Amino acid sequence: MRSLPLPLLLVALVLAPNPAAAGKKEPKAPAEPIDGAAVYRESCGRCHSLRPTEELDPADWSVVATHMQVRAGLPRRDIDALLAWIAPAPGLPNVDPAEVARRTLPELPLVAERCVRCHGVDRILAASEADHDPDWWRGTLRRMGSYGAVISLDEEAALAAALAAHGASSAPDSPEKKP
């Protein structure tokens, strides 16, 4: 039997996998903190003209950021850093858009649970007051599903009926119009 030269044997031993370390993962380095201002400049500024953040209140920023997380594929970590950077601006309270929807549209609880993740209450009110029928709303809700909204078929039917009814009761000549 022929033996390997000593240098080649040493190289083989050094490069051989260590069975004692098998299955052990290298510890991950702690993630670097993300600068919300940098996310705004670099991610938002890639496609949008940067405007003063004070133009929107934090609830609207939350809606915009969630929408862009879906549309632009931004990581949740970037969205959280962006919102943390925007929210503490002096005089701007951190407002939950779902809570605004619950107070503004108490008759439409699913709107607070599903729609305000991407849309502001003003947009939902304007669309619902346009007096669309349930079929129009079902088509719209399915399109929202293609953008990432999670709406079950039961919720879709309930939302479509409720939004259509809300629009009918908001129409100027409706006998059900609320004061």
Secondary structure by P-SEA (a helix, b strand, c coil): cccccaaaaaaaaaaccccccccccccccccccccaaaaaaccccccccccccccccaaaaaaaaaaaaaaccccaaaaaaaaaacccccccccccaaaaaaaaccccccccccccccccaaaaaaaaaccccaaaaaaaaaaaaaacccccaaaaaaaaaaaaaaaaaaccccccccc
